[in-house]
Structure formats: structure tokens, C-alpha cells
Amino acid sequence: MNWFTYDSDGDHVWIQGVGEMTDGQLAFEDLYSTAASRHGIEYDPGSLRTIPWGKAVLDLGCLAGEMEWDSSRAEFGGGSMQLERLTIPSGLDCDS
């Protein structure tokens, strides 16, 4: 999963992790965000920090779903949001 969001200061945050199917849901037990000192040509790989973020569970249907998360970072806390498919691949038959 790659999730782009913002922190409480309005700075962008990328959250990443690899999930596994568990009981019909996609579970991400270990999500991380990253930080580096510079971007672009001044990027120094040695400055990259991987920061534990928390976990999430996706419960997905064909057209919609829900994501629940629990972050170890207080500013994100726990919560949920409804998800809606934005595109449907040609030939995919979705009734719900």
C-alpha cells in the first residue's frame, strides 16, 4: 500500500507497507513513513529514515470498501474512511 496524506503541520506524508489477506481482508500489520534531508539532485541516501507508522486493514468490495487504521503517531491516531473505486477496468463486471 502507498498512502499519500498530510500531517498536522500540513506537510506531506507517504505511508507504505506490504499487506496479507487475512479472513477476507487485506491487513497491513507494519506500515512505515519515511523522511530524508533533501529531494532531487541533493538527495543523500544516508539521510533516509524509516519511521514506524502503525497498521491498517482494508475491507474491499468491487465498487467500494473501508479502511481502518491505528497509528503509533498521535497526530494520526486511529480511524476509518469509506473508499470508492474511481475507475473500472474494461470487462470487469461489478454489481456491488
Residue pairs with C-beta under 8 A, 6 or more apart in sequence:
1 15
1 16
1 17
1 18
1 19
1 28
1 31
1 56
1 58
2 14
2 15
2 16
3 14
3 15
3 16
3 31
3 56
4 12
4 13
4 14
4 15
5 12
5 13
5 15
5 76
6 12
6 13
7 13
7 75
7 76
8 75
13 33
14 33
14 34
15 31
15 32
15 33
15 53
16 31
16 32
16 33
16 34
17 28
17 29
17 30
17 31
17 32
17 53
17 55
17 56
18 28
19 26
19 27
19 28
19 58
20 26
20 27
20 29
21 27
24 59
25 57
25 58
25 59
26 57
26 58
26 59
26 60
27 55
27 56
27 57
27 58
28 55
28 56
28 57
28 58
29 55
30 52
30 55
31 52
31 53
31 54
31 55
31 56
31 69
31 71
32 50
32 51
32 52
32 53
33 50
33 51
33 53
33 73
34 48
34 49
34 50
34 51
35 48
35 49
35 51
36 43
36 44
36 47
36 48
36 49
37 44
37 47
38 44
38 47
52 72
53 71
53 72
53 73
53 76
54 69
54 70
54 71
54 72
54 73
54 76
55 69
55 70
56 67
56 68
56 69
56 70
57 67
57 68
57 69
58 65
58 66
58 67
58 83
59 65
59 66
59 67
59 68
60 83
61 96
62 85
62 92
62 94
62 95
62 96
63 84
63 85
63 88
63 94
63 96
64 82
64 83
64 84
64 85
65 82
65 83
66 80
66 81
66 82
66 83
67 80
67 81
67 83
68 78
68 79
68 80
69 76
69 78
69 79
69 80
70 77
70 78
71 77
71 78
85 94
88 94
